[in-house]
């Protein structure tokens, strides 16, 4: 089997998708924390908002 060569565009698409999945996961975890402790959840949400996502 020959190794698969990926294009730069395909690599960027995969990285963007992984970033979106990671962001959704962390946002969900933050919402869970906020449901238990609104102050801590708000701090976490603020920290996530400062991240420059691709």
Phi and psi in radians as a Rosetta constraint file:
Dihedral C 1 N 2 CA 2 C 2 CIRCULARHARMONIC -1.393 0.35
Dihedral N 2 CA 2 C 2 N 3 CIRCULARHARMONIC 2.532 0.35
Dihedral C 2 N 3 CA 3 C 3 CIRCULARHARMONIC -1.141 0.35
Dihedral N 3 CA 3 C 3 N 4 CIRCULARHARMONIC 2.531 0.35
Dihedral C 3 N 4 CA 4 C 4 CIRCULARHARMONIC -1.471 0.35
Dihedral N 4 CA 4 C 4 N 5 CIRCULARHARMONIC 2.237 0.35
Dihedral C 4 N 5 CA 5 C 5 CIRCULARHARMONIC -1.745 0.35
Dihedral N 5 CA 5 C 5 N 6 CIRCULARHARMONIC 2.151 0.35
Dihedral C 5 N 6 CA 6 C 6 CIRCULARHARMONIC -1.748 0.35
Dihedral N 6 CA 6 C 6 N 7 CIRCULARHARMONIC 2.565 0.35
Dihedral C 6 N 7 CA 7 C 7 CIRCULARHARMONIC -1.436 0.35
Dihedral N 7 CA 7 C 7 N 8 CIRCULARHARMONIC 2.829 0.35
Dihedral C 7 N 8 CA 8 C 8 CIRCULARHARMONIC -1.073 0.35
Dihedral N 8 CA 8 C 8 N 9 CIRCULARHARMONIC -0.698 0.35
Dihedral C 8 N 9 CA 9 C 9 CIRCULARHARMONIC -1.093 0.35
Dihedral N 9 CA 9 C 9 N 10 CIRCULARHARMONIC -0.764 0.35
Dihedral C 9 N 10 CA 10 C 10 CIRCULARHARMONIC -1.127 0.35
Dihedral N 10 CA 10 C 10 N 11 CIRCULARHARMONIC -0.709 0.35
Dihedral C 10 N 11 CA 11 C 11 CIRCULARHARMONIC -1.095 0.35
Dihedral N 11 CA 11 C 11 N 12 CIRCULARHARMONIC -0.722 0.35
Dihedral C 11 N 12 CA 12 C 12 CIRCULARHARMONIC -1.148 0.35
Dihedral N 12 CA 12 C 12 N 13 CIRCULARHARMONIC -0.661 0.35
Dihedral C 12 N 13 CA 13 C 13 CIRCULARHARMONIC -1.110 0.35
Dihedral N 13 CA 13 C 13 N 14 CIRCULARHARMONIC -0.725 0.35
Dihedral C 13 N 14 CA 14 C 14 CIRCULARHARMONIC -1.142 0.35
Dihedral N 14 CA 14 C 14 N 15 CIRCULARHARMONIC -0.772 0.35
Dihedral C 14 N 15 CA 15 C 15 CIRCULARHARMONIC -1.094 0.35
Dihedral N 15 CA 15 C 15 N 16 CIRCULARHARMONIC -0.693 0.35
Dihedral C 15 N 16 CA 16 C 16 CIRCULARHARMONIC -1.144 0.35
Dihedral N 16 CA 16 C 16 N 17 CIRCULARHARMONIC -0.736 0.35
Dihedral C 16 N 17 CA 17 C 17 CIRCULARHARMONIC -1.126 0.35
Dihedral N 17 CA 17 C 17 N 18 CIRCULARHARMONIC -0.756 0.35
Dihedral C 17 N 18 CA 18 C 18 CIRCULARHARMONIC -1.099 0.35
Dihedral N 18 CA 18 C 18 N 19 CIRCULARHARMONIC -0.668 0.35
Dihedral C 18 N 19 CA 19 C 19 CIRCULARHARMONIC -1.134 0.35
Dihedral N 19 CA 19 C 19 N 20 CIRCULARHARMONIC -0.731 0.35
Dihedral C 19 N 20 CA 20 C 20 CIRCULARHARMONIC -1.120 0.35
Dihedral N 20 CA 20 C 20 N 21 CIRCULARHARMONIC -0.701 0.35
Dihedral C 20 N 21 CA 21 C 21 CIRCULARHARMONIC -1.146 0.35
Dihedral N 21 CA 21 C 21 N 22 CIRCULARHARMONIC -0.782 0.35
Dihedral C 21 N 22 CA 22 C 22 CIRCULARHARMONIC -1.080 0.35
Dihedral N 22 CA 22 C 22 N 23 CIRCULARHARMONIC -0.747 0.35
Dihedral C 22 N 23 CA 23 C 23 CIRCULARHARMONIC -1.114 0.35
Dihedral N 23 CA 23 C 23 N 24 CIRCULARHARMONIC -0.769 0.35
Dihedral C 23 N 24 CA 24 C 24 CIRCULARHARMONIC -1.094 0.35
Dihedral N 24 CA 24 C 24 N 25 CIRCULARHARMONIC -0.711 0.35
Dihedral C 24 N 25 CA 25 C 25 CIRCULARHARMONIC -1.099 0.35
Dihedral N 25 CA 25 C 25 N 26 CIRCULARHARMONIC -0.843 0.35
Dihedral C 25 N 26 CA 26 C 26 CIRCULARHARMONIC -1.164 0.35
Dihedral N 26 CA 26 C 26 N 27 CIRCULARHARMONIC -0.622 0.35
Dihedral C 26 N 27 CA 27 C 27 CIRCULARHARMONIC -1.121 0.35
Dihedral N 27 CA 27 C 27 N 28 CIRCULARHARMONIC -0.721 0.35
Dihedral C 27 N 28 CA 28 C 28 CIRCULARHARMONIC -1.123 0.35
Dihedral N 28 CA 28 C 28 N 29 CIRCULARHARMONIC -0.720 0.35
Dihedral C 28 N 29 CA 29 C 29 CIRCULARHARMONIC -1.122 0.35
Dihedral N 29 CA 29 C 29 N 30 CIRCULARHARMONIC -0.686 0.35
Dihedral C 29 N 30 CA 30 C 30 CIRCULARHARMONIC -1.109 0.35
Dihedral N 30 CA 30 C 30 N 31 CIRCULARHARMONIC -0.686 0.35
Dihedral C 30 N 31 CA 31 C 31 CIRCULARHARMONIC -1.116 0.35
Dihedral N 31 CA 31 C 31 N 32 CIRCULARHARMONIC -0.669 0.35
Dihedral C 31 N 32 CA 32 C 32 CIRCULARHARMONIC -1.123 0.35
Dihedral N 32 CA 32 C 32 N 33 CIRCULARHARMONIC -0.791 0.35
Dihedral C 32 N 33 CA 33 C 33 CIRCULARHARMONIC -1.069 0.35
Dihedral N 33 CA 33 C 33 N 34 CIRCULARHARMONIC -0.729 0.35
Dihedral C 33 N 34 CA 34 C 34 CIRCULARHARMONIC -1.110 0.35
Dihedral N 34 CA 34 C 34 N 35 CIRCULARHARMONIC -0.568 0.35
Dihedral C 34 N 35 CA 35 C 35 CIRCULARHARMONIC -1.192 0.35
Dihedral N 35 CA 35 C 35 N 36 CIRCULARHARMONIC -0.470 0.35
Dihedral C 35 N 36 CA 36 C 36 CIRCULARHARMONIC -1.570 0.35
Dihedral N 36 CA 36 C 36 N 37 CIRCULARHARMONIC -0.668 0.35
Dihedral C 36 N 37 CA 37 C 37 CIRCULARHARMONIC -2.543 0.35
Dihedral N 37 CA 37 C 37 N 38 CIRCULARHARMONIC 1.668 0.35
Dihedral C 37 N 38 CA 38 C 38 CIRCULARHARMONIC -0.967 0.35
Dihedral N 38 CA 38 C 38 N 39 CIRCULARHARMONIC -0.622 0.35
Dihedral C 38 N 39 CA 39 C 39 CIRCULARHARMONIC -1.159 0.35
Dihedral N 39 CA 39 C 39 N 40 CIRCULARHARMONIC -0.881 0.35
Dihedral C 39 N 40 CA 40 C 40 CIRCULARHARMONIC -1.118 0.35
Dihedral N 40 CA 40 C 40 N 41 CIRCULARHARMONIC -0.699 0.35
Dihedral C 40 N 41 CA 41 C 41 CIRCULARHARMONIC -1.088 0.35
Dihedral N 41 CA 41 C 41 N 42 CIRCULARHARMONIC -0.681 0.35
Dihedral C 41 N 42 CA 42 C 42 CIRCULARHARMONIC -1.127 0.35
Dihedral N 42 CA 42 C 42 N 43 CIRCULARHARMONIC -0.691 0.35
Dihedral C 42 N 43 CA 43 C 43 CIRCULARHARMONIC -1.131 0.35
Dihedral N 43 CA 43 C 43 N 44 CIRCULARHARMONIC -0.732 0.35
Dihedral C 43 N 44 CA 44 C 44 CIRCULARHARMONIC -1.130 0.35
Dihedral N 44 CA 44 C 44 N 45 CIRCULARHARMONIC -0.756 0.35
Dihedral C 44 N 45 CA 45 C 45 CIRCULARHARMONIC -1.068 0.35
Dihedral N 45 CA 45 C 45 N 46 CIRCULARHARMONIC -0.722 0.35
Dihedral C 45 N 46 CA 46 C 46 CIRCULARHARMONIC -1.089 0.35
Dihedral N 46 CA 46 C 46 N 47 CIRCULARHARMONIC -0.700 0.35
Dihedral C 46 N 47 CA 47 C 47 CIRCULARHARMONIC -1.147 0.35
Dihedral N 47 CA 47 C 47 N 48 CIRCULARHARMONIC -0.713 0.35
Dihedral C 47 N 48 CA 48 C 48 CIRCULARHARMONIC -1.162 0.35
Dihedral N 48 CA 48 C 48 N 49 CIRCULARHARMONIC -0.585 0.35
Dihedral C 48 N 49 CA 49 C 49 CIRCULARHARMONIC -1.190 0.35
Dihedral N 49 CA 49 C 49 N 50 CIRCULARHARMONIC -0.421 0.35
Dihedral C 49 N 50 CA 50 C 50 CIRCULARHARMONIC -1.392 0.35
Dihedral N 50 CA 50 C 50 N 51 CIRCULARHARMONIC -0.260 0.35
Dihedral C 50 N 51 CA 51 C 51 CIRCULARHARMONIC -1.276 0.35
Dihedral N 51 CA 51 C 51 N 52 CIRCULARHARMONIC 2.337 0.35
Dihedral C 51 N 52 CA 52 C 52 CIRCULARHARMONIC -1.590 0.35
Dihedral N 52 CA 52 C 52 N 53 CIRCULARHARMONIC 1.692 0.35
Dihedral C 52 N 53 CA 53 C 53 CIRCULARHARMONIC -1.379 0.35
Dihedral N 53 CA 53 C 53 N 54 CIRCULARHARMONIC 2.493 0.35
